[in-house]
Amino acid sequence: MKIDILTLFPGMFKGFIEESIIKRAIAIKAVDINLINFRDFSKLNNHQVDDTPYGGGRGMVLRCEPVIDALESVKKKDSKVILLSPQGKLFDENLALKLKNEKHLIFICGHYEGFDERIRSFIDEEISIGDYVLTGGELPAMVISDAVIRLLPNVIKEESYANDSFMNGLLDYPTYTKPPVFRGLEVPPVLLSGHHENIKLWREKAALDNTQKKRKDLLEKK
């Protein structure tokens, strides 16, 4: 998979691409991440990419030209162009599973007060990571990229995410490790029993209980 990220602040992605699972995914060539600063595509003398909104109002709005010129410099026939915006479709695990099948993702990260509305004419999908407003689209680009990249072949073992929260419509079951007792808090005895069928049944029930306690809305959907 190739991921192109259009942003005014490529430096924000340094830790993201140079640490942990993402670094490994790049090293094994499961993904290629390219950062494009659309300020480089500004035709104005001072490389300005924003301007005051027509009709008045506060804040500055991203101009069409540098964003679309940057987009067209990397867009190909099989590209999927995603605008990151709090107005978009809410991102979830099902959408991550869908996006992992794409060959080329392009993320457009906004900043300032918003986008010139005409930029939306050049995208395939608009995605939000939650009902709140951030200073820009850089963090959402990292969140979505991380959720998608970990699902790519050979990045992590399939069994490592097969039972993750949301994969089967439920939250994950609780997990424990050593020591068996910590400050009076004990690991459930069934997990120490070595009885695989009982452990499987316990985990299924624990996942249901966990979802009932924390996210009843998921059970209603399921």
N, C-alpha and C positions, 0 to 999 in steps of 0.2 A: 504494500500500500504506500502511496505517496500522499503527504499532507503538506499543503502550502498554507501558511498563515499570514494574512495581510494585516499589518499592525504598525502603529506609530512608535511602539516601544519594544523592539525586538530583544533588548537587554533583559526584559522581564522573564524571558524564556530560558535564560542560561542554566539555572538550576534544574529546570524541568527536563531539559534534554540531556543534561550531563550527569544525572544521578539515577540510581535505582533501576527499576524495571524498564523505564523508557530508554535509558542509556543502553541497556542490554538489547532491547528490541532493535535499536538502530545498529548496534554492533553486528547482530546476526542478519541484518538486512531484511527484517520483517517489515520495517517501516522506514521511510525517508522523510524527514521533516525539514522543510525549507521556510525560512522567514523572509518576508518581503516588506520593506518599509515603504509604504505608499507615499511618504514625503518625497522620496526620490523621483516620483513621477509628477510632481508639481511643476507646472510651467511658469509659475510666478517667480520673480527675482529672489524673493526671500523664502522660497519653498513653502509658502503658506498653503495649508490644506483645508482651512475652515474659513467661514465668513459669517456675518450677521444674518439672521433670518429675515426673509421678505415678510413684510407685514408687521415687523417689530417683534419684540419679545427679548427675553434675557438669554444669555449664553451664546455659544457659537455652534454652527452647524457644519458638518463635514461636506465638502464640495464633491460633486459628481466626478469631475475629470480625473483627479489623481487616483481615486479609488477604482474607477472602472478601467483606467489605463493599466494599473497594477494588476487587476484581475485578468485582463485580456492578455497580459504578458505570460501568464502561466496556464490559462484555461485551455483545455483540450476537449475533444468530442466526448470522452468518458468522464469528465469532471463533474462533481456534484458541488455546487456553490451554496454555502451556508452562511447566512447573516446571523450574527449573535446579537440578540436583542431581548429585553424583558417582555416585548410584545409577542414573542414567538411561541411556537408549540413547546410544551413542557418536556424537557429531556427526561428519559427514563431508560431502564435496562432493555426494554423491547426495542427502543430506538437505537440504542448502542448495538444490539444484535443485528439490526437492519443495516446500520452504517458500516459494520465490519466487512460487509460484502462488496463495498465500493472499492474501485481501484484508485480513485483520486478524490480526495476531499480538499476543498478550499474553504477556509474560514475567514470571514471578514470581521475584524474587531473594530467596533466603534469607539468613540471617545467624545469628550465634550458634551454638548447638549443633545446631539443626535445626528442622524443621517439626513442628507437631502433625500426626500421621498423617492426620487427617480432611481436611486440606487437599487431599490427593491425590484425594479423591472429587469434586473440582470441576475437575479438569484434563483435558486431552485427551492430553497427551504429557509425558513426563519425559526431559530431555536432559542429557547430560554432555559436557564438552569434553575429558575425559581422566581417566585413572585416578589422580587425585590430589585432595586436598582444598584448597579455597581458603577465605578468610575470609568470602566471600559470593558471591552470584550475579551481582554487577554486572559483573565482567570477562567471564564467560561470555555475559551478555546482549549486551555490546559485540561479542564475537567472532562470535557467531552472526548478529547484526544486520549486521555488516560483510560477512560472507560472503554473506548473502542480498541485501543492498542493491546490491552491485556487479553482481549478475546481473540487476537490473531494467532494463527498456527505457530507453535514453537516458542511463543513468548512466555507463557506459563503453562503448566500441565493442565489439561482439560478438567481433570478431577479436582483441581484447585478452585475452579470457579463454577463447576456444574451444580453445586448445592448452595451457591451464594444467595444472599438475600435477593428476592425478586425474580430469581431464575425460574422458580416454579409458582410464582404468584404469592409466595409467603416470605416472611423474614427467616433468616438462618436460625438454626438451633444454637444454644449456648455451647461454648467449647471451654475446655479446661486443660491445664498441664500441671507439672510438678510444682510444689509439693501437694500431696493428697489432702493435707489440712493446713490452712493458713489462717492464723488468728481466730481459730474456732470455726472457720468457714470450710466446709467439707465438699470434696468432689462427689457428685452423685454415685452411690455404690455400683450402680449398673455399669458405669463406664469403666470400672475397675474389674468387672466380672470376667471379661474375656468372652462373654456369650454374644456373638455377633448379631444374632436375630433379635435378642432383647435390646441390644444397643440401638439397632436400626429402628425398632418400634419406639424406643424412648426418644430418639432424635426426631422422629416424625411428629410425635405428640408435643415435644418441646417446641418445635417450630410453629405448630398451631397455637400453642399457649403464648408463645412470644409475640406472634402476630396479633392475637386477640388482645393482649395487654397493651401493645404499642401502636398498632396500625389496624384497627378494626375495618377501616375503609378498604384495605386489601382483601379481607375476607368477603366483604360485600361484592367486590368485583369478581372474585373467584367463584 
